[in-house]
Amino acid sequence: MFRSCPISNWVIGQIKTMDDITFSYTKLTRRYGIKFLHDNVSHIDTKKKVVVTDNITVNYDKLVVSPGVELDYSSIENWDSSYSDVFPAAWKAGKETALLAKNIKNMHNGGVVAISIPLSPYRCPPGPYERISLIASYIKDNKPKSKLIVLDANQKIVSKGKLFKKAWDDKYKDIIEYRADSKVVEISPSENKLITDFDDVKCDVANLIPPQKAPKLLVDAGLIKEKELWASVNAYDFSSTMAKDVFIIGDSTSQISVGKVPKSGYVANSMGKVCGLAIIAELYELKKLPPSMINTCFSLVSSEEGISVSAVYHYDESLKKIAVVKGASGLSPKSSSIIKDNAWDWANAIWNDMLT
Ligand SMILES: Cc1cc2nc3c(=O)[nH]c(=O)nc-3n(C[C@H](O)[C@H](O)[C@H](O)COP(=O)(O)OP(=O)(O)OC[C@H]3O[C@@H](n4cnc5c(N)ncnc54)[C@H](O)[C@@H]3O)c2cc1C
């Protein structure tokens, strides 16, 4: 099944369910004859041009990888993977999303929720702030004595800052306590505490979103440059700079090589289209077309209203990177219920685009 990260914050905010963000891949198989192999890739050998899974070995002529992000807990003292039940990240949609949603729903009125945000770059820059807004919105309507403490490793809100700040000031002044420059360095599972260099925060419900990097699979395959965390690609076609006939798209790619695009699903989808066309051009010995990409990130600031940021991108020949088309980007001027509707329509449109 495909479980969507977009709209997963709505599940945590109790306005959608896991069923609403869960889809099957069968239409792709039936309509387009795509052969799916649901298996774990354990190794990629770019010299022999093979992908090794837990069960079989697949030869390739062209390989596209889009493995997303690896959650990196190495800077958090006391971390053990068994603690993900106490400190779920819910940063890959699935059982941790359902667990966090359940924890929020079951929390007593007067409880404390603590959310930690890692240093940028991480998957979906506005994602944590949307999550905070939706939990606060639920708390305000259902458990008004509760509090939400935000420990942000960044110096300020990293995306749509003014719009989020305004919404929080207008709607959740008594609920959200925002602490910038507050990186979580340790946890205490027995006491339910998130620990920064300055504070110990005891909470009833924790959401620890750790730092992120490209998965080890890509490091082991020699697709990540030494001392870098993300995969370097040619921004014209998303081919790897490290191995021939390998293409890397999505969150795993480095902004240093691609240009300043956010790690979003919309961008990953755009990259997939550019890369797909480039591969067709290679196979048929056609001229590759210059990339054109688009991104809109919608975020809800309450169960009723949303905000958005959009940009159209092109390939900048002088920079050799993806760059914003001048005059073709911007923020919504304020929050509105229309943007909430747009957000839901956008999600349905991209699910449709990907899966039907
Ligand atoms: C809470 C939240 C809200 C978000 N909201 C939005 C939004 O509103 N709009 C938006 O544009 N983006 C949003 N995003 C970001 C978006 O989800 C990601 O940018 C997008 O999923 C990136 O796609 P990807 O293909 O790089 O990675 P993924 O979607 O994570 O896909 C990677 C896939 O590779 C598989 N994989 C990894 N390693 C292996 C292996 N070794 N073997 C086999 N399979 C493997 C994984 O299982 C996964 O299916 C949100 C993210 C979060 C966390």
The ligand as an SDF file (V2000), in Angstrom:
LIG
                    3D

 53 58  0  0  0  0  0  0  0  0999 V2000
    4.1810   15.2000    7.6890 C   0  0  0  0  0  0  0  0  0  0  0  0
    4.5510   15.4300    6.2570 C   0  0  0  0  0  0  0  0  0  0  0  0
    3.7500   16.1940    5.4460 C   0  0  0  0  0  0  0  0  0  0  0  0
    4.1040   16.4190    4.1240 C   0  0  0  0  0  0  0  0  0  0  0  0
    3.2830   17.1870    3.3460 N   0  0  0  0  0  0  0  0  0  0  0  0
    3.6490   17.4590    2.0730 C   0  0  0  0  0  0  0  0  0  0  0  0
    2.7910   18.2500    1.2430 C   0  0  0  0  0  0  0  0  0  0  0  0
    1.7330   18.7030    1.6620 O   0  0  0  0  0  0  0  0  0  0  0  0
    3.2130   18.5030   -0.0270 N   0  0  0  0  0  0  0  0  0  0  0  0
    4.3700   18.0060   -0.5260 C   0  0  0  0  0  0  0  0  0  0  0  0
    4.6860   18.2610   -1.6920 O   0  0  0  0  0  0  0  0  0  0  0  0
    5.1950   17.2340    0.2330 N   0  0  0  0  0  0  0  0  0  0  0  0
    4.8570   16.9530    1.5210 C   0  0  0  0  0  0  0  0  0  0  0  0
    5.6780   16.1690    2.2930 N   0  0  0  0  0  0  0  0  0  0  0  0
    6.9840   15.7280    1.7490 C   0  0  0  0  0  0  0  0  0  0  0  0
    6.8720   14.4700    0.8810 C   0  0  0  0  0  0  0  0  0  0  0  0
    6.2020   13.4510    1.5640 O   0  0  0  0  0  0  0  0  0  0  0  0
    8.2610   13.9910    0.5040 C   0  0  0  0  0  0  0  0  0  0  0  0
    9.0110   15.0700    0.0110 O   0  0  0  0  0  0  0  0  0  0  0  0
    8.1640   12.8980   -0.5730 C   0  0  0  0  0  0  0  0  0  0  0  0
    7.5280   11.7630   -0.0370 O   0  0  0  0  0  0  0  0  0  0  0  0
    9.5440   12.5610   -1.0990 C   0  0  0  0  0  0  0  0  0  0  0  0
    9.4550   11.4940   -1.9900 O   0  0  0  0  0  0  0  0  0  0  0  0
   10.6610   10.4610   -2.1130 P   0  0  0  0  0  0  0  0  0  0  0  0
   10.3050    9.5800   -3.2720 O   0  0  0  0  0  0  0  0  0  0  0  0
   11.9510   11.1690   -2.1140 O   0  0  0  0  0  0  0  0  0  0  0  0
   10.6200    9.6310   -0.7500 O   0  0  0  0  0  0  0  0  0  0  0  0
    9.4650    8.6770   -0.1690 P   0  0  0  0  0  0  0  0  0  0  0  0
    8.1180    9.1910   -0.4860 O   0  0  0  0  0  0  0  0  0  0  0  0
    9.8270    8.4300    1.2620 O   0  0  0  0  0  0  0  0  0  0  0  0
    9.6370    7.3320   -0.9780 O   0  0  0  0  0  0  0  0  0  0  0  0
   10.7550    6.5150   -0.7810 C   0  0  0  0  0  0  0  0  0  0  0  0
   10.3220    5.0870   -0.9790 C   0  0  0  0  0  0  0  0  0  0  0  0
   11.4800    4.2710   -1.0950 O   0  0  0  0  0  0  0  0  0  0  0  0
   11.2920    3.1130   -0.3190 C   0  0  0  0  0  0  0  0  0  0  0  0
   12.6190    2.6040    0.0490 N   0  0  0  0  0  0  0  0  0  0  0  0
   13.5980    3.2240    0.7370 C   0  0  0  0  0  0  0  0  0  0  0  0
   14.6520    2.4100    0.8900 N   0  0  0  0  0  0  0  0  0  0  0  0
   14.3290    1.2400    0.2820 C   0  0  0  0  0  0  0  0  0  0  0  0
   15.0050    0.0060    0.1010 C   0  0  0  0  0  0  0  0  0  0  0  0
   16.2410   -0.1970    0.5760 N   0  0  0  0  0  0  0  0  0  0  0  0
   14.3730   -0.9790   -0.5540 N   0  0  0  0  0  0  0  0  0  0  0  0
   13.1300   -0.8110   -1.0660 C   0  0  0  0  0  0  0  0  0  0  0  0
   12.4370    0.3530   -0.9270 N   0  0  0  0  0  0  0  0  0  0  0  0
   13.0370    1.3620   -0.2520 C   0  0  0  0  0  0  0  0  0  0  0  0
   10.4790    3.5960    0.8710 C   0  0  0  0  0  0  0  0  0  0  0  0
    9.8380    2.5000    1.4820 O   0  0  0  0  0  0  0  0  0  0  0  0
    9.5180    4.5590    0.2060 C   0  0  0  0  0  0  0  0  0  0  0  0
    8.3830    3.8920   -0.2870 O   0  0  0  0  0  0  0  0  0  0  0  0
    5.3190   15.8890    3.6050 C   0  0  0  0  0  0  0  0  0  0  0  0
    6.1380   15.1060    4.4240 C   0  0  0  0  0  0  0  0  0  0  0  0
    5.7560   14.8710    5.7450 C   0  0  0  0  0  0  0  0  0  0  0  0
    6.6420   14.0230    6.6130 C   0  0  0  0  0  0  0  0  0  0  0  0
  1  2  1  0
  2  3  1  0
  2 52  2  0
  3  4  2  0
  4  5  1  0
  4 50  1  0
  5  6  2  0
  6  7  1  0
  6 13  1  0
  7  8  2  0
  7  9  1  0
  9 10  1  0
 10 11  2  0
 10 12  1  0
 12 13  2  0
 13 14  1  0
 14 15  1  0
 14 50  1  0
 15 16  1  0
 16 17  1  0
 16 18  1  0
 18 19  1  0
 18 20  1  0
 20 21  1  0
 20 22  1  0
 22 23  1  0
 23 24  1  0
 24 25  2  0
 24 26  1  0
 24 27  1  0
 27 28  1  0
 28 29  2  0
 28 30  1  0
 28 31  1  0
 31 32  1  0
 32 33  1  0
 33 34  1  0
 33 48  1  0
 34 35  1  0
 35 36  1  0
 35 46  1  0
 36 37  1  0
 36 45  1  0
 37 38  2  0
 38 39  1  0
 39 40  1  0
 39 45  2  0
 40 41  1  0
 40 42  2  0
 42 43  1  0
 43 44  2  0
 44 45  1  0
 46 47  1  0
 46 48  1  0
 48 49  1  0
 50 51  2  0
 51 52  1  0
 52 53  1  0
M  END
$$$$
